[in-house]
Amino acid sequence: PSTIGLNGDLFGTKFRRTAYEEACMEGLNVGAMLGRKLQLHNDSRTLKSNRLRAGKIDMKRLSHAGYGIDSIFYTISTTSSRKAHFHISLDASNSMAGDRWKAACMVSVAIAKALETVEGLSCEISVRCTTGKHAATPVAYKIFDSKVNRAHQLAGYLPSISTYNMTPEGLCFETMMKLGVFKAGTADTDSYLINLSDGAPGCHGYYKDRAVAHTSKVVAQLRE
């Protein structure tokens, strides 16, 4: 996967990277427990309804048919959980460094790990920030796809991703939507976007009311 620079101690102190690694290990543990609970998602549920006036004949009640009783039928309905796809977008701006990035690491890895064991659920994870002169260029990196990656791989390289520059949220979302990065829901699959961010959108030439209004517009389009 494409990531933002994997060049050693990216955050300046060994302690901070170690803290991110510990958060990822915690995410694997939390995800394993959550995955066991989500196993119920795979289970289909069957309901038998008796004493009906239409359906299949209930042989146990057939003998009552001659006594003016016509509720001798039954039906069986089976329900199963819908498929679902999750896209987690991580704000990798400067202000996310420290405890916020630790939390993002833990949550992302936990979700990825939990969904590994549940059939019909998938997950992608991307990070976004800015780069270039004056931090003017919005960039987004897809770093995880549950169809090809495993949660322990995510836990291995997520601590090395730099929290860098600014928050071009709306600009990145709009481009990712146009490129089809965000998967739309279908008749049998629900689609969810989880945005982990700590502040208002903004970067060089794109800030305050303009950035907020544009991001709000893009999010509204994503909800349609």
C-alpha positions as CSV (number, residue, x, y, z in Angstrom):
1,P,0.0,0.0,0.0
2,S,1.0,3.6,-0.5
3,T,1.9,5.3,2.8
4,I,3.4,8.6,3.9
5,G,7.1,8.1,4.3
6,L,8.3,5.0,6.1
7,N,11.7,6.3,7.1
8,G,12.6,5.3,10.6
9,D,11.6,7.4,13.6
10,L,9.2,9.7,11.8
11,F,8.0,11.5,14.9
12,G,11.3,12.6,16.4
13,T,11.2,10.5,19.5
14,K,11.3,6.7,19.9
15,F,8.8,6.9,22.8
16,R,6.1,8.4,20.6
17,R,6.4,5.7,17.9
18,T,6.5,3.0,20.6
19,A,3.2,4.5,21.9
20,Y,1.6,4.2,18.5
21,E,2.8,0.6,18.2
22,E,1.3,-0.2,21.6
23,A,-2.0,1.4,20.5
24,C,-2.0,-0.9,17.4
25,M,-1.4,-3.9,19.6
26,E,-4.3,-2.9,21.8
27,G,-6.4,-2.5,18.7
28,L,-5.6,-6.1,17.6
29,N,-6.8,-7.4,21.0
30,V,-9.9,-5.2,21.1
31,G,-10.7,-6.2,17.5
32,A,-10.4,-9.9,18.3
33,M,-12.9,-9.6,21.1
34,L,-15.3,-7.5,19.0
35,G,-14.9,-10.0,16.1
36,R,-16.2,-12.9,18.3
37,K,-19.2,-10.8,19.2
38,L,-19.8,-10.0,15.6
39,Q,-19.9,-13.6,14.7
40,L,-23.6,-13.4,15.3
41,H,-23.7,-11.3,12.1
42,N,-23.1,-14.5,10.1
43,D,-25.9,-16.4,11.7
44,S,-29.2,-16.6,9.9
45,R,-32.4,-16.5,12.0
46,T,-35.4,-18.7,11.4
47,L,-38.9,-17.9,12.7
48,K,-41.8,-20.4,12.5
49,S,-45.3,-18.9,12.7
50,N,-48.1,-21.4,13.6
51,R,-51.9,-21.3,13.6
52,L,-52.2,-19.4,10.4
53,R,-55.0,-19.4,7.8
54,A,-52.5,-19.7,4.9
55,G,-49.2,-21.4,4.3
56,K,-48.0,-24.9,4.6
57,I,-50.3,-27.5,6.4
58,D,-49.3,-28.1,10.0
59,M,-49.7,-31.9,10.2
60,K,-50.0,-31.6,14.0
61,R,-53.2,-29.5,13.7
62,L,-54.6,-31.2,10.7
63,S,-56.9,-33.4,12.9
64,H,-58.6,-30.2,14.1
65,A,-59.7,-29.1,10.6
66,G,-63.1,-30.9,10.9
67,Y,-64.1,-29.0,13.9
68,G,-64.5,-25.6,12.4
69,I,-60.8,-24.7,12.9
70,D,-59.1,-23.4,9.8
71,S,-55.9,-22.1,11.4
72,I,-53.9,-25.2,10.5
73,F,-51.2,-23.7,8.5
74,Y,-47.7,-22.4,9.3
75,T,-44.9,-20.4,7.6
76,I,-41.1,-20.3,8.1
77,S,-39.2,-17.1,7.4
78,T,-35.4,-16.9,7.4
79,T,-33.6,-13.6,7.8
80,S,-29.9,-13.0,7.3
81,S,-27.7,-9.9,7.9
82,R,-26.9,-7.6,5.0
83,K,-23.4,-7.1,3.7
84,A,-21.6,-3.9,4.6
85,H,-18.5,-2.0,3.5
86,F,-16.7,0.5,5.7
87,H,-14.3,3.2,4.6
88,I,-12.3,4.8,7.4
89,S,-10.7,8.1,6.6
90,L,-7.9,9.3,8.9
91,D,-6.9,12.9,9.3
92,A,-3.1,12.8,9.2
93,S,-2.6,16.5,9.9
94,N,-0.1,17.9,12.4
95,S,-2.6,18.4,15.1
96,M,-3.4,14.6,15.1
97,A,0.1,13.8,16.5
98,G,0.2,12.2,20.0
99,D,-2.9,11.0,21.8
100,R,-5.2,11.6,18.9
101,W,-3.2,9.5,16.5
102,K,-2.9,6.8,19.2
103,A,-6.7,6.7,19.3
104,A,-6.9,6.6,15.6
105,C,-4.4,3.7,15.4
106,M,-6.3,1.7,18.0
107,V,-9.7,2.2,16.5
108,S,-8.6,1.6,12.9
109,V,-6.8,-1.6,13.8
110,A,-9.6,-2.8,16.0
111,I,-12.2,-2.4,13.3
112,A,-10.0,-4.1,10.7
113,K,-9.3,-7.0,13.0
114,A,-12.9,-7.5,13.9
115,L,-14.2,-7.5,10.3
116,E,-11.6,-10.2,9.4
117,T,-13.7,-12.9,11.0
118,V,-17.1,-11.7,9.7
119,E,-18.3,-12.8,6.3
120,G,-19.9,-10.1,4.3
121,L,-18.1,-7.2,6.0
122,S,-15.2,-5.4,4.3
123,C,-13.1,-2.4,5.2
124,E,-10.8,0.2,3.5
125,I,-8.7,2.8,5.2
126,S,-7.2,6.0,3.8
127,V,-5.2,8.9,5.3
128,R,-5.2,12.5,4.1
129,C,-3.0,15.5,4.6
130,T,-1.2,18.2,2.5
131,T,2.3,18.3,1.0
132,G,4.5,20.5,-1.2
133,K,5.4,24.2,-0.9
134,H,3.2,26.0,1.7
135,A,1.4,22.7,2.3
136,A,-0.7,23.6,-0.7
137,T,-1.3,20.2,-2.3
138,P,-4.0,17.9,-0.8
139,V,-3.0,14.2,-0.8
140,A,-4.8,11.1,0.1
141,Y,-3.3,7.6,0.5
142,K,-5.2,4.3,0.5
143,I,-3.3,2.2,3.1
144,F,-5.5,-0.8,3.7
145,D,-8.0,-3.0,1.9
146,S,-9.4,-6.0,3.8
147,K,-9.7,-7.9,0.6
148,V,-5.9,-8.0,0.2
149,N,-4.4,-6.9,3.5
150,R,-4.6,-8.3,7.1
151,A,-5.0,-6.4,10.3
152,H,-1.6,-7.3,11.6
153,Q,-0.1,-5.7,8.5
154,L,-2.0,-2.5,9.2
155,A,-0.7,-2.6,12.8
156,G,2.8,-3.0,11.5
157,Y,3.0,0.1,9.3
158,L,0.4,2.4,10.7
159,P,2.7,3.7,13.5
160,S,5.2,4.9,10.9
161,I,2.7,7.1,9.0
162,S,3.6,10.8,9.6
163,T,1.0,13.2,10.8
164,Y,1.9,16.0,8.5
165,N,0.7,19.5,7.6
166,M,-3.0,20.4,7.2
167,T,-6.6,19.1,6.8
168,P,-7.9,19.3,3.2
169,E,-11.0,17.2,4.1
170,G,-13.5,18.4,1.6
171,L,-11.1,18.6,-1.3
172,C,-9.9,15.0,-0.7
173,F,-13.4,13.7,-0.2
174,E,-14.6,15.3,-3.4
175,T,-11.8,13.8,-5.5
176,M,-12.1,10.4,-3.8
177,M,-15.8,10.4,-4.5
178,K,-15.2,11.3,-8.2
179,L,-12.6,8.6,-8.6
180,G,-14.9,6.0,-7.1
181,V,-12.8,5.4,-4.0
182,F,-15.9,5.6,-1.8
183,K,-18.1,2.6,-2.6
184,A,-21.8,3.4,-2.9
185,G,-24.4,1.2,-1.2
186,T,-26.3,-1.3,-3.3
187,A,-29.4,-3.4,-3.0
188,D,-27.7,-6.0,-0.8
189,T,-24.7,-4.0,0.7
190,D,-24.7,-1.0,3.0
191,S,-21.8,1.5,2.8
192,Y,-20.4,3.6,5.6
193,L,-17.8,6.3,5.8
194,I,-16.1,6.8,9.2
195,N,-14.2,10.0,9.5
196,L,-11.6,10.3,12.3
197,S,-10.5,14.0,12.5
198,D,-9.8,16.5,15.2
199,G,-10.5,19.8,13.6
200,A,-12.0,22.0,10.9
201,P,-11.0,21.6,7.3
202,G,-8.4,23.9,5.8
203,C,-5.2,24.3,3.9
204,H,-3.3,26.9,1.9
205,G,-5.9,28.9,-0.1
206,Y,-8.7,26.8,1.4
207,Y,-9.8,27.7,4.9
208,K,-12.5,29.1,7.3
209,D,-16.0,29.6,5.9
210,R,-15.1,28.5,2.4
211,A,-13.6,25.2,3.5
212,V,-16.4,24.5,5.9
213,A,-19.1,25.2,3.4
214,H,-17.4,23.2,0.7
215,T,-16.9,20.2,3.0
216,S,-20.5,20.3,4.2
217,K,-21.6,20.2,0.6
218,V,-19.4,17.2,-0.3
219,V,-20.5,15.3,2.8
220,A,-24.2,16.0,1.9
221,Q,-23.4,14.5,-1.6
222,L,-21.8,11.4,0.1
223,R,-25.0,10.9,2.1
224,E,-27.2,10.8,-1.0
